[in-house]
Amino acid sequence: MLNKLIMPYCGVGKPVGDMFRLAHLPCSLYLIFVHGGNAVSWDGHMIGVPKRDLIAAAQVLLQDNRLKIAENMPDTATLTRELQNYHVKIDPVTAHDSYAAWREGVHDDLVFAVSLAVWLGENQRRARAF
């Protein structure tokens, strides 16, 4: 049985998230709007989460060996490659941090999906489902 559904609520994900919300699925729905700010916010049916918080949640769990990647999953190699290509870039003028794949054309979809799940797992008591 599906317990929780976590969806990015940015760009093209907004109308999809709205459809899922209006469908009243038999699960808890968490709509996450990812932004470049500094604080988590709750606004109606959406949770605004800084991208740095998402990535840091996964990074900390990986470093503490609390998050392990199963070797026999179909996308293990892709996730591992995405994690290896992911990095933080800090602008020396503005001190603004950005998070992305290291090279142009490299995807980070699986890193993003894992980070959403990990962030919610670590913040579930504070997060409100819709």
ABEGO torsion letter per residue (X at the ends): XBABBBBBBBEAAAAAAAAAAAAGBBBBBBBBBBBABABBBBBEABBBBBAAAAAAAAAAAAAAGABBBBAABAAAAAAAAAAAABBBBBBAAAGBBBBBBABBGBBAAAAAAAAAAAAAAAAAAABBBX
